[in-house]
Amino acid sequence: MEARILCLKPEFDITKVAIFQGSNMLYLKSIKHSKEQLKGFLKITDQHQIRANEILEELKDAEIKTDLIKVVIGRGGLVKPIPSGVYEVNEKLKNDLYNEDLGEHSVNLGGLIADDLAKMLPAAKAYIADPVVVDEMDDIARVTGWPEFERHSVFHALTQKAIARKHAKAVMKKYEELNIIVANLGEGISIGAHMKGKVVDVNQAFDGEGPFSLERTGSLPLIDIVKYCFSGKYTEEEVLKKIRSEGGMIAHLGTRNLFKIEEMIEKNDEKAKFIFEAMAYQVSKYIGSMVPVLNSNVDAILLTGMIAHNKLFTDYIIERVGKLATVHIYPGECIADGLALNANMLLKGEIKAKVYK
């Protein structure tokens, strides 16, 4: 029987779990972890074993044949910059995920939980794929006007790469043959220029660069942010939290919930409609900025992520950028699909697992 793949996407108090056999999804569940379970942990990465135990119990309750699982693959985390690919979880990777040198985030749990589960399953190995720190940027894209600072590649690499490959297959091309702009539209927004299989430029999405999103501030006027930081009213931690999780739509409208925002717009809330369009405007502007990166040779513009379900939002972007290249919409977060895609390439021998050093 064909090997099965267990895919993991950890979030703040949820772990999303999916099982694939080939490209077919056999099982999907969001496992909610109670506040009582998680409150005793000082760091989010301390939660890996309790989450793994609960996932295994859920699989047993669902009568999943865990002995058929050959690959346990988690969404990658904030480790050091690495090339795109699938990485087998080793001690160095676990150490960097656990210690969170680049920031504390639930995404760091993916590889740790995968390792725990692989140890509890009879025939499985643990991997991560295309973590958020995948770095293929051209050196010229790193340069800023301040020599001490350099732009970094921190974005939705897994989703962007998976959707770009899916589109390439749909048009009967290889991903490595195309120039594509991918906009991932979710709680954070990343816009990448994919040149012949490499993301040569992308906004530093995790740190707030680019368009504002459901919860991130996006790029801000520098003088204003300097004055804000030195006002004496806010700590460094408070400012970082504002940038990464308390900006954007939640700052303007009091919610990051897309369905609530859509309800506000349907009820003719003019402010909600205006801010929502402003977000689409900024996405369009950053898509446009990637056209010269690809030497004005763009085969397609792809919109993905949960906001890509919203026709008002995508229509606004298409109106602004539709003349630059054909726009294709692939709605949904596509994390599980992206993990399964990478795992299947690994199982088929199309790619080899890389070693994290």
Secondary structure as UniProt FT lines:
FT   STRAND          4..10
FT   STRAND          14..21
FT   TURN            22..23
FT   STRAND          24..32
FT   HELIX           35..38
FT   TURN            39..40
FT   HELIX           44..47
FT   HELIX           48..61
FT   TURN            62..63
FT   HELIX           66..68
FT   STRAND          69..75
FT   STRAND          86..88
FT   HELIX           91..99
FT   TURN            100..102
FT   HELIX           106..108
FT   HELIX           109..120
FT   STRAND          125..129
FT   TURN            132..133
FT   HELIX           139..141
FT   TURN            147..148
FT   HELIX           157..170
FT   TURN            171..172
FT   HELIX           175..177
FT   STRAND          179..185
FT   STRAND          189..195
FT   TURN            196..197
FT   STRAND          198..202
FT   HELIX           205..207
FT   HELIX           222..229
FT   TURN            230..231
FT   HELIX           236..245
FT   HELIX           248..253
FT   HELIX           258..266
FT   TURN            267..268
FT   HELIX           270..289
FT   TURN            290..291
FT   HELIX           292..294
FT   TURN            295..296
FT   STRAND          300..305
FT   HELIX           306..309
FT   HELIX           311..321
FT   TURN            322..324
FT   STRAND          327..332
FT   HELIX           335..347
FT   TURN            348..349
//
